[in-house]
Amino acid sequence: MEVEGEGPPKEAEQQKVADAGEVFLLMKKDYRISRNIRSQWFFSNLHKIVTATPDEQLPESERELEVLSVLPQGWKGEPVDPDSSFKLVPTSKATFLARRYRFVFALDLSPSTSSVDGCRGRVMLEEVFAALETCLSGLTEPYSAPGSSHVFTPQIYVTVIAYTPLISYKTQ
């Protein structure tokens, strides 16, 4: 005797489930998840029902990939029930989020950036540092994936390299 809720979903139940438009997945912290493993997850879950992992289970999870949220096809920003289920189809988009990110910024500090922009009346070098500041402040803001209430704050490693031809070392 098959108990309701166990085993594969019945054909009638599968027809009621909406197709997933986009799935947001959180990768494990300890090591980098390869593109092969990501592809394998997508293909092994294709035409299957996926649901979001509850927020309270995410911090202590040991799984390689956890589903943060699932959005229906044609999603327009309306709230999504975190307990709802969706069917992963070939047109579904999978977005993988890491718990750590590395960024490298290469700044051009050559003499040409010290000239004044004729349209704005500002020194272009000021624009370079303003853009870097805007980018760094945006990177440090916590955020949540669409359809999820989990506040996501990844570790961020930043390297800034400044290029200028005017600085010379005695070894050169």
CNS distance restraints for C-alpha pairs under 8 A (distance, minus, plus):
assign (resid   2 and name CA) (resid   6 and name CA) 7.16 0.50 0.50
assign (resid   2 and name CA) (resid   7 and name CA) 7.61 0.50 0.50
assign (resid   3 and name CA) (resid   7 and name CA) 7.99 0.50 0.50
assign (resid   5 and name CA) (resid   9 and name CA) 7.67 0.50 0.50
assign (resid   9 and name CA) (resid  13 and name CA) 6.17 0.50 0.50
assign (resid   9 and name CA) (resid  14 and name CA) 6.39 0.50 0.50
assign (resid  10 and name CA) (resid  14 and name CA) 6.37 0.50 0.50
assign (resid  11 and name CA) (resid  15 and name CA) 6.43 0.50 0.50
assign (resid  12 and name CA) (resid  16 and name CA) 6.84 0.50 0.50
assign (resid  13 and name CA) (resid  17 and name CA) 6.91 0.50 0.50
assign (resid  17 and name CA) (resid  49 and name CA) 7.95 0.50 0.50
assign (resid  17 and name CA) (resid  85 and name CA) 6.62 0.50 0.50
assign (resid  17 and name CA) (resid  86 and name CA) 5.59 0.50 0.50
assign (resid  17 and name CA) (resid  87 and name CA) 6.32 0.50 0.50
assign (resid  18 and name CA) (resid  72 and name CA) 6.57 0.50 0.50
assign (resid  18 and name CA) (resid  73 and name CA) 7.88 0.50 0.50
assign (resid  18 and name CA) (resid  85 and name CA) 7.65 0.50 0.50
assign (resid  18 and name CA) (resid  86 and name CA) 5.25 0.50 0.50
assign (resid  18 and name CA) (resid  87 and name CA) 6.17 0.50 0.50
assign (resid  19 and name CA) (resid  72 and name CA) 5.99 0.50 0.50
assign (resid  19 and name CA) (resid  73 and name CA) 6.15 0.50 0.50
assign (resid  19 and name CA) (resid  86 and name CA) 5.43 0.50 0.50
assign (resid  19 and name CA) (resid  87 and name CA) 4.72 0.50 0.50
assign (resid  19 and name CA) (resid  88 and name CA) 6.22 0.50 0.50
assign (resid  19 and name CA) (resid  89 and name CA) 6.45 0.50 0.50
assign (resid  19 and name CA) (resid  92 and name CA) 7.79 0.50 0.50
assign (resid  20 and name CA) (resid  70 and name CA) 6.49 0.50 0.50
assign (resid  20 and name CA) (resid  71 and name CA) 5.81 0.50 0.50
assign (resid  20 and name CA) (resid  72 and name CA) 4.57 0.50 0.50
assign (resid  20 and name CA) (resid  73 and name CA) 5.52 0.50 0.50
assign (resid  20 and name CA) (resid  86 and name CA) 5.15 0.50 0.50
assign (resid  20 and name CA) (resid  87 and name CA) 5.45 0.50 0.50
assign (resid  20 and name CA) (resid  88 and name CA) 5.28 0.50 0.50
assign (resid  20 and name CA) (resid  89 and name CA) 6.67 0.50 0.50
assign (resid  20 and name CA) (resid  92 and name CA) 5.65 0.50 0.50
assign (resid  21 and name CA) (resid  70 and name CA) 7.59 0.50 0.50
assign (resid  21 and name CA) (resid  71 and name CA) 5.57 0.50 0.50
assign (resid  21 and name CA) (resid  72 and name CA) 4.73 0.50 0.50
assign (resid  21 and name CA) (resid  73 and name CA) 3.71 0.50 0.50
assign (resid  21 and name CA) (resid  74 and name CA) 6.77 0.50 0.50
assign (resid  21 and name CA) (resid  75 and name CA) 7.35 0.50 0.50
assign (resid  21 and name CA) (resid  88 and name CA) 7.99 0.50 0.50
assign (resid  21 and name CA) (resid  91 and name CA) 7.11 0.50 0.50
assign (resid  21 and name CA) (resid  92 and name CA) 4.67 0.50 0.50
assign (resid  21 and name CA) (resid  93 and name CA) 6.15 0.50 0.50
assign (resid  22 and name CA) (resid  70 and name CA) 5.93 0.50 0.50
assign (resid  22 and name CA) (resid  71 and name CA) 5.19 0.50 0.50
assign (resid  22 and name CA) (resid  72 and name CA) 6.84 0.50 0.50
assign (resid  22 and name CA) (resid  73 and name CA) 7.16 0.50 0.50
assign (resid  22 and name CA) (resid  92 and name CA) 5.37 0.50 0.50
assign (resid  22 and name CA) (resid  93 and name CA) 4.52 0.50 0.50
assign (resid  22 and name CA) (resid  94 and name CA) 5.70 0.50 0.50
assign (resid  22 and name CA) (resid  95 and name CA) 7.35 0.50 0.50
assign (resid  23 and name CA) (resid  67 and name CA) 7.12 0.50 0.50
assign (resid  23 and name CA) (resid  68 and name CA) 7.66 0.50 0.50
assign (resid  23 and name CA) (resid  69 and name CA) 5.96 0.50 0.50
assign (resid  23 and name CA) (resid  70 and name CA) 4.52 0.50 0.50
assign (resid  23 and name CA) (resid  71 and name CA) 6.34 0.50 0.50
assign (resid  23 and name CA) (resid  92 and name CA) 7.30 0.50 0.50
assign (resid  23 and name CA) (resid  93 and name CA) 6.22 0.50 0.50
assign (resid  23 and name CA) (resid  94 and name CA) 4.80 0.50 0.50
assign (resid  23 and name CA) (resid  95 and name CA) 6.14 0.50 0.50
assign (resid  24 and name CA) (resid  67 and name CA) 6.00 0.50 0.50
assign (resid  24 and name CA) (resid  68 and name CA) 5.34 0.50 0.50
assign (resid  24 and name CA) (resid  69 and name CA) 5.29 0.50 0.50
assign (resid  24 and name CA) (resid  70 and name CA) 6.38 0.50 0.50
assign (resid  24 and name CA) (resid  94 and name CA) 6.02 0.50 0.50
assign (resid  24 and name CA) (resid  95 and name CA) 4.84 0.50 0.50
assign (resid  24 and name CA) (resid  96 and name CA) 5.98 0.50 0.50
assign (resid  24 and name CA) (resid  97 and name CA) 7.21 0.50 0.50
assign (resid  24 and name CA) (resid 145 and name CA) 6.91 0.50 0.50
assign (resid  25 and name CA) (resid  65 and name CA) 6.18 0.50 0.50
assign (resid  25 and name CA) (resid  66 and name CA) 5.39 0.50 0.50
assign (resid  25 and name CA) (resid  67 and name CA) 4.42 0.50 0.50
assign (resid  25 and name CA) (resid  68 and name CA) 5.23 0.50 0.50
assign (resid  25 and name CA) (resid  69 and name CA) 7.24 0.50 0.50
assign (resid  25 and name CA) (resid  94 and name CA) 7.33 0.50 0.50
assign (resid  25 and name CA) (resid  95 and name CA) 6.17 0.50 0.50
assign (resid  25 and name CA) (resid  96 and name CA) 4.83 0.50 0.50
assign (resid  25 and name CA) (resid  97 and name CA) 5.99 0.50 0.50
assign (resid  26 and name CA) (resid  65 and name CA) 5.62 0.50 0.50
assign (resid  26 and name CA) (resid  66 and name CA) 5.13 0.50 0.50
assign (resid  26 and name CA) (resid  67 and name CA) 6.32 0.50 0.50
assign (resid  26 and name CA) (resid  68 and name CA) 6.24 0.50 0.50
assign (resid  26 and name CA) (resid  96 and name CA) 5.95 0.50 0.50
assign (resid  26 and name CA) (resid  97 and name CA) 4.90 0.50 0.50
assign (resid  26 and name CA) (resid  98 and name CA) 6.06 0.50 0.50
assign (resid  26 and name CA) (resid  99 and name CA) 7.39 0.50 0.50
assign (resid  27 and name CA) (resid  32 and name CA) 7.97 0.50 0.50
assign (resid  27 and name CA) (resid  33 and name CA) 6.75 0.50 0.50
assign (resid  27 and name CA) (resid  64 and name CA) 5.77 0.50 0.50
assign (resid  27 and name CA) (resid  65 and name CA) 4.77 0.50 0.50
assign (resid  27 and name CA) (resid  66 and name CA) 6.64 0.50 0.50
assign (resid  27 and name CA) (resid  96 and name CA) 6.70 0.50 0.50
assign (resid  27 and name CA) (resid  97 and name CA) 6.05 0.50 0.50
assign (resid  27 and name CA) (resid  98 and name CA) 5.20 0.50 0.50
assign (resid  27 and name CA) (resid  99 and name CA) 6.73 0.50 0.50
assign (resid  28 and name CA) (resid  32 and name CA) 7.53 0.50 0.50
assign (resid  28 and name CA) (resid  33 and name CA) 7.31 0.50 0.50
assign (resid  28 and name CA) (resid  62 and name CA) 7.08 0.50 0.50
assign (resid  28 and name CA) (resid  63 and name CA) 6.64 0.50 0.50
assign (resid  28 and name CA) (resid  64 and name CA) 4.79 0.50 0.50
assign (resid  28 and name CA) (resid  65 and name CA) 6.15 0.50 0.50
assign (resid  28 and name CA) (resid  98 and name CA) 7.33 0.50 0.50
assign (resid  28 and name CA) (resid  99 and name CA) 7.11 0.50 0.50
assign (resid  29 and name CA) (resid  98 and name CA) 7.31 0.50 0.50
assign (resid  29 and name CA) (resid  99 and name CA) 5.53 0.50 0.50
assign (resid  29 and name CA) (resid 100 and name CA) 7.18 0.50 0.50
assign (resid  33 and name CA) (resid  37 and name CA) 6.47 0.50 0.50
assign (resid  33 and name CA) (resid  38 and name CA) 7.12 0.50 0.50
assign (resid  33 and name CA) (resid  64 and name CA) 7.41 0.50 0.50
assign (resid  34 and name CA) (resid  38 and name CA) 6.49 0.50 0.50
assign (resid  35 and name CA) (resid  39 and name CA) 6.04 0.50 0.50
assign (resid  36 and name CA) (resid  40 and name CA) 5.99 0.50 0.50
assign (resid  37 and name CA) (resid  41 and name CA) 6.16 0.50 0.50
assign (resid  38 and name CA) (resid  42 and name CA) 6.43 0.50 0.50
assign (resid  38 and name CA) (resid  96 and name CA) 7.96 0.50 0.50
assign (resid  39 and name CA) (resid  43 and name CA) 6.19 0.50 0.50
assign (resid  40 and name CA) (resid  44 and name CA) 5.86 0.50 0.50
assign (resid  41 and name CA) (resid  45 and name CA) 6.10 0.50 0.50
assign (resid  42 and name CA) (resid  46 and name CA) 6.01 0.50 0.50
assign (resid  42 and name CA) (resid  94 and name CA) 7.59 0.50 0.50
assign (resid  45 and name CA) (resid  49 and name CA) 7.62 0.50 0.50
assign (resid  45 and name CA) (resid  50 and name CA) 7.71 0.50 0.50
assign (resid  45 and name CA) (resid  88 and name CA) 6.70 0.50 0.50
assign (resid  46 and name CA) (resid  87 and name CA) 7.86 0.50 0.50
assign (resid  46 and name CA) (resid  88 and name CA) 5.20 0.50 0.50
assign (resid  46 and name CA) (resid  89 and name CA) 5.74 0.50 0.50
assign (resid  46 and name CA) (resid  90 and name CA) 6.93 0.50 0.50
assign (resid  47 and name CA) (resid  87 and name CA) 5.94 0.50 0.50
assign (resid  47 and name CA) (resid  88 and name CA) 5.17 0.50 0.50
assign (resid  47 and name CA) (resid  89 and name CA) 5.38 0.50 0.50
assign (resid  47 and name CA) (resid  90 and name CA) 7.94 0.50 0.50
assign (resid  48 and name CA) (resid  87 and name CA) 5.43 0.50 0.50
assign (resid  48 and name CA) (resid  88 and name CA) 5.74 0.50 0.50
assign (resid  48 and name CA) (resid  89 and name CA) 7.99 0.50 0.50
assign (resid  49 and name CA) (resid  85 and name CA) 6.22 0.50 0.50
assign (resid  49 and name CA) (resid  86 and name CA) 5.42 0.50 0.50
assign (resid  49 and name CA) (resid  87 and name CA) 4.41 0.50 0.50
assign (resid  49 and name CA) (resid  88 and name CA) 6.34 0.50 0.50
assign (resid  50 and name CA) (resid  70 and name CA) 7.63 0.50 0.50
assign (resid  50 and name CA) (resid  85 and name CA) 5.70 0.50 0.50
assign (resid  50 and name CA) (resid  86 and name CA) 5.51 0.50 0.50
assign (resid  50 and name CA) (resid  87 and name CA) 6.13 0.50 0.50
assign (resid  50 and name CA) (resid  88 and name CA) 6.73 0.50 0.50
assign (resid  51 and name CA) (resid  67 and name CA) 6.99 0.50 0.50
assign (resid  51 and name CA) (resid  69 and name CA) 7.34 0.50 0.50
assign (resid  51 and name CA) (resid  70 and name CA) 6.69 0.50 0.50
assign (resid  51 and name CA) (resid  82 and name CA) 7.75 0.50 0.50
assign (resid  51 and name CA) (resid  83 and name CA) 6.75 0.50 0.50
assign (resid  51 and name CA) (resid  84 and name CA) 6.41 0.50 0.50
assign (resid  51 and name CA) (resid  85 and name CA) 4.81 0.50 0.50
assign (resid  51 and name CA) (resid  86 and name CA) 6.59 0.50 0.50
assign (resid  52 and name CA) (resid  66 and name CA) 7.83 0.50 0.50
assign (resid  52 and name CA) (resid  67 and name CA) 4.91 0.50 0.50
assign (resid  52 and name CA) (resid  68 and name CA) 5.32 0.50 0.50
assign (resid  52 and name CA) (resid  69 and name CA) 4.87 0.50 0.50
assign (resid  52 and name CA) (resid  70 and name CA) 6.30 0.50 0.50
assign (resid  52 and name CA) (resid  82 and name CA) 6.28 0.50 0.50
assign (resid  52 and name CA) (resid  83 and name CA) 6.90 0.50 0.50
assign (resid  52 and name CA) (resid  84 and name CA) 7.92 0.50 0.50
assign (resid  52 and name CA) (resid  85 and name CA) 7.87 0.50 0.50
assign (resid  53 and name CA) (resid  57 and name CA) 6.84 0.50 0.50
assign (resid  53 and name CA) (resid  58 and name CA) 7.03 0.50 0.50
assign (resid  53 and name CA) (resid  66 and name CA) 6.45 0.50 0.50
assign (resid  53 and name CA) (resid  67 and name CA) 5.49 0.50 0.50
assign (resid  53 and name CA) (resid  68 and name CA) 5.99 0.50 0.50
assign (resid  53 and name CA) (resid  69 and name CA) 7.58 0.50 0.50
assign (resid  54 and name CA) (resid  58 and name CA) 6.95 0.50 0.50
assign (resid  54 and name CA) (resid  82 and name CA) 7.69 0.50 0.50
assign (resid  55 and name CA) (resid  59 and name CA) 7.99 0.50 0.50
assign (resid  55 and name CA) (resid  68 and name CA) 7.88 0.50 0.50
assign (resid  55 and name CA) (resid 149 and name CA) 7.53 0.50 0.50
assign (resid  55 and name CA) (resid 150 and name CA) 5.76 0.50 0.50
assign (resid  57 and name CA) (resid  61 and name CA) 6.12 0.50 0.50
assign (resid  58 and name CA) (resid  66 and name CA) 7.38 0.50 0.50
assign (resid  61 and name CA) (resid  66 and name CA) 7.90 0.50 0.50
assign (resid  68 and name CA) (resid 145 and name CA) 7.22 0.50 0.50
assign (resid  68 and name CA) (resid 148 and name CA) 6.43 0.50 0.50
assign (resid  68 and name CA) (resid 150 and name CA) 7.74 0.50 0.50
assign (resid  69 and name CA) (resid  82 and name CA) 7.14 0.50 0.50
assign (resid  69 and name CA) (resid 145 and name CA) 7.06 0.50 0.50
assign (resid  69 and name CA) (resid 146 and name CA) 7.11 0.50 0.50
assign (resid  69 and name CA) (resid 147 and name CA) 5.56 0.50 0.50
assign (resid  69 and name CA) (resid 148 and name CA) 5.42 0.50 0.50
assign (resid  70 and name CA) (resid  85 and name CA) 7.86 0.50 0.50
assign (resid  70 and name CA) (resid  86 and name CA) 7.07 0.50 0.50
assign (resid  70 and name CA) (resid 147 and name CA) 6.75 0.50 0.50
assign (resid  71 and name CA) (resid  75 and name CA) 6.35 0.50 0.50
assign (resid  71 and name CA) (resid  80 and name CA) 7.10 0.50 0.50
assign (resid  71 and name CA) (resid  86 and name CA) 7.94 0.50 0.50
assign (resid  71 and name CA) (resid 146 and name CA) 7.77 0.50 0.50
assign (resid  71 and name CA) (resid 147 and name CA) 6.47 0.50 0.50
assign (resid  72 and name CA) (resid  86 and name CA) 7.04 0.50 0.50
assign (resid  73 and name CA) (resid  92 and name CA) 7.76 0.50 0.50
assign (resid  77 and name CA) (resid 146 and name CA) 7.94 0.50 0.50
assign (resid  79 and name CA) (resid 147 and name CA) 6.59 0.50 0.50
assign (resid  80 and name CA) (resid  84 and name CA) 7.59 0.50 0.50
assign (resid  80 and name CA) (resid 147 and name CA) 5.62 0.50 0.50
assign (resid  81 and name CA) (resid 147 and name CA) 7.97 0.50 0.50
assign (resid  82 and name CA) (resid 147 and name CA) 7.36 0.50 0.50
assign (resid  82 and name CA) (resid 148 and name CA) 7.10 0.50 0.50
assign (resid  88 and name CA) (resid  92 and name CA) 6.10 0.50 0.50
assign (resid  98 and name CA) (resid 154 and name CA) 7.17 0.50 0.50
assign (resid  99 and name CA) (resid 153 and name CA) 7.67 0.50 0.50
assign (resid  99 and name CA) (resid 154 and name CA) 4.61 0.50 0.50
assign (resid  99 and name CA) (resid 155 and name CA) 6.20 0.50 0.50
assign (resid 100 and name CA) (resid 154 and name CA) 5.28 0.50 0.50
assign (resid 100 and name CA) (resid 155 and name CA) 4.58 0.50 0.50
assign (resid 100 and name CA) (resid 156 and name CA) 5.81 0.50 0.50
assign (resid 100 and name CA) (resid 157 and name CA) 7.70 0.50 0.50
assign (resid 101 and name CA) (resid 154 and name CA) 7.09 0.50 0.50
assign (resid 101 and name CA) (resid 155 and name CA) 6.32 0.50 0.50
assign (resid 101 and name CA) (resid 156 and name CA) 4.97 0.50 0.50
assign (resid 101 and name CA) (resid 157 and name CA) 6.20 0.50 0.50
assign (resid 102 and name CA) (resid 156 and name CA) 5.97 0.50 0.50
assign (resid 102 and name CA) (resid 157 and name CA) 4.72 0.50 0.50
assign (resid 102 and name CA) (resid 158 and name CA) 5.95 0.50 0.50
assign (resid 103 and name CA) (resid 156 and name CA) 7.61 0.50 0.50
assign (resid 103 and name CA) (resid 157 and name CA) 6.25 0.50 0.50
assign (resid 103 and name CA) (resid 158 and name CA) 4.92 0.50 0.50
assign (resid 103 and name CA) (resid 159 and name CA) 6.30 0.50 0.50
assign (resid 104 and name CA) (resid 158 and name CA) 5.90 0.50 0.50
assign (resid 104 and name CA) (resid 159 and name CA) 4.72 0.50 0.50
assign (resid 104 and name CA) (resid 160 and name CA) 5.84 0.50 0.50
assign (resid 104 and name CA) (resid 161 and name CA) 7.44 0.50 0.50
assign (resid 105 and name CA) (resid 158 and name CA) 7.75 0.50 0.50
assign (resid 105 and name CA) (resid 159 and name CA) 6.25 0.50 0.50
assign (resid 105 and name CA) (resid 160 and name CA) 4.78 0.50 0.50
assign (resid 105 and name CA) (resid 161 and name CA) 6.03 0.50 0.50
assign (resid 106 and name CA) (resid 160 and name CA) 6.04 0.50 0.50
assign (resid 106 and name CA) (resid 161 and name CA) 4.70 0.50 0.50
assign (resid 106 and name CA) (resid 162 and name CA) 5.76 0.50 0.50
assign (resid 106 and name CA) (resid 163 and name CA) 7.08 0.50 0.50
assign (resid 107 and name CA) (resid 128 and name CA) 7.31 0.50 0.50
assign (resid 107 and name CA) (resid 160 and name CA) 7.37 0.50 0.50
assign (resid 107 and name CA) (resid 161 and name CA) 6.07 0.50 0.50
assign (resid 107 and name CA) (resid 162 and name CA) 4.64 0.50 0.50
assign (resid 107 and name CA) (resid 163 and name CA) 5.96 0.50 0.50
assign (resid 108 and name CA) (resid 113 and name CA) 7.33 0.50 0.50
assign (resid 108 and name CA) (resid 128 and name CA) 7.98 0.50 0.50
assign (resid 108 and name CA) (resid 162 and name CA) 6.16 0.50 0.50
assign (resid 108 and name CA) (resid 163 and name CA) 5.13 0.50 0.50
assign (resid 108 and name CA) (resid 164 and name CA) 6.66 0.50 0.50
assign (resid 109 and name CA) (resid 113 and name CA) 6.20 0.50 0.50
assign (resid 109 and name CA) (resid 114 and name CA) 7.85 0.50 0.50
assign (resid 109 and name CA) (resid 125 and name CA) 7.02 0.50 0.50
assign (resid 109 and name CA) (resid 162 and name CA) 6.33 0.50 0.50
assign (resid 109 and name CA) (resid 163 and name CA) 5.54 0.50 0.50
assign (resid 109 and name CA) (resid 164 and name CA) 5.04 0.50 0.50
assign (resid 110 and name CA) (resid 114 and name CA) 7.46 0.50 0.50
assign (resid 110 and name CA) (resid 163 and name CA) 6.75 0.50 0.50
assign (resid 110 and name CA) (resid 164 and name CA) 4.69 0.50 0.50
assign (resid 110 and name CA) (resid 165 and name CA) 6.29 0.50 0.50
assign (resid 110 and name CA) (resid 166 and name CA) 7.56 0.50 0.50
assign (resid 111 and name CA) (resid 115 and name CA) 7.46 0.50 0.50
assign (resid 111 and name CA) (resid 164 and name CA) 7.70 0.50 0.50
assign (resid 113 and name CA) (resid 123 and name CA) 7.27 0.50 0.50
assign (resid 113 and name CA) (resid 124 and name CA) 5.11 0.50 0.50
assign (resid 113 and name CA) (resid 125 and name CA) 5.07 0.50 0.50
assign (resid 114 and name CA) (resid 123 and name CA) 5.88 0.50 0.50
assign (resid 114 and name CA) (resid 124 and name CA) 6.00 0.50 0.50
assign (resid 114 and name CA) (resid 125 and name CA) 5.44 0.50 0.50
assign (resid 115 and name CA) (resid 123 and name CA) 5.63 0.50 0.50
assign (resid 115 and name CA) (resid 124 and name CA) 6.26 0.50 0.50
assign (resid 115 and name CA) (resid 125 and name CA) 7.80 0.50 0.50
assign (resid 116 and name CA) (resid 121 and name CA) 6.11 0.50 0.50
assign (resid 116 and name CA) (resid 122 and name CA) 5.43 0.50 0.50
assign (resid 116 and name CA) (resid 123 and name CA) 4.28 0.50 0.50
assign (resid 116 and name CA) (resid 124 and name CA) 6.14 0.50 0.50
assign (resid 117 and name CA) (resid 121 and name CA) 5.30 0.50 0.50
assign (resid 117 and name CA) (resid 122 and name CA) 5.43 0.50 0.50
assign (resid 117 and name CA) (resid 123 and name CA) 5.95 0.50 0.50
assign (resid 117 and name CA) (resid 124 and name CA) 6.17 0.50 0.50
assign (resid 118 and name CA) (resid 122 and name CA) 7.67 0.50 0.50
assign (resid 122 and name CA) (resid 126 and name CA) 7.18 0.50 0.50
assign (resid 122 and name CA) (resid 127 and name CA) 7.71 0.50 0.50
assign (resid 123 and name CA) (resid 127 and name CA) 7.02 0.50 0.50
assign (resid 124 and name CA) (resid 128 and name CA) 6.48 0.50 0.50
assign (resid 125 and name CA) (resid 129 and name CA) 6.61 0.50 0.50
assign (resid 126 and name CA) (resid 130 and name CA) 6.08 0.50 0.50
assign (resid 127 and name CA) (resid 131 and name CA) 6.00 0.50 0.50
assign (resid 128 and name CA) (resid 132 and name CA) 6.31 0.50 0.50
assign (resid 129 and name CA) (resid 133 and name CA) 6.09 0.50 0.50
assign (resid 130 and name CA) (resid 134 and name CA) 6.15 0.50 0.50
assign (resid 131 and name CA) (resid 135 and name CA) 6.11 0.50 0.50
assign (resid 132 and name CA) (resid 136 and name CA) 6.09 0.50 0.50
assign (resid 133 and name CA) (resid 137 and name CA) 6.08 0.50 0.50
assign (resid 134 and name CA) (resid 138 and name CA) 6.16 0.50 0.50
assign (resid 135 and name CA) (resid 139 and name CA) 6.20 0.50 0.50
assign (resid 136 and name CA) (resid 140 and name CA) 6.38 0.50 0.50
assign (resid 137 and name CA) (resid 141 and name CA) 6.65 0.50 0.50
assign (resid 140 and name CA) (resid 153 and name CA) 7.91 0.50 0.50
assign (resid 140 and name CA) (resid 156 and name CA) 7.80 0.50 0.50
assign (resid 141 and name CA) (resid 153 and name CA) 7.63 0.50 0.50
assign (resid 142 and name CA) (resid 151 and name CA) 6.39 0.50 0.50
assign (resid 142 and name CA) (resid 152 and name CA) 5.66 0.50 0.50
assign (resid 142 and name CA) (resid 153 and name CA) 4.96 0.50 0.50
assign (resid 143 and name CA) (resid 151 and name CA) 5.53 0.50 0.50
assign (resid 143 and name CA) (resid 152 and name CA) 5.22 0.50 0.50
assign (resid 143 and name CA) (resid 153 and name CA) 6.83 0.50 0.50
assign (resid 144 and name CA) (resid 148 and name CA) 6.18 0.50 0.50
assign (resid 144 and name CA) (resid 149 and name CA) 6.21 0.50 0.50
assign (resid 144 and name CA) (resid 150 and name CA) 5.69 0.50 0.50
assign (resid 144 and name CA) (resid 151 and name CA) 4.82 0.50 0.50
assign (resid 144 and name CA) (resid 152 and name CA) 5.31 0.50 0.50
assign (resid 145 and name CA) (resid 149 and name CA) 7.60 0.50 0.50
assign (resid 145 and name CA) (resid 150 and name CA) 7.49 0.50 0.50
assign (resid 145 and name CA) (resid 152 and name CA) 7.67 0.50 0.50
assign (resid 168 and name CA) (resid 172 and name CA) 6.69 0.50 0.50
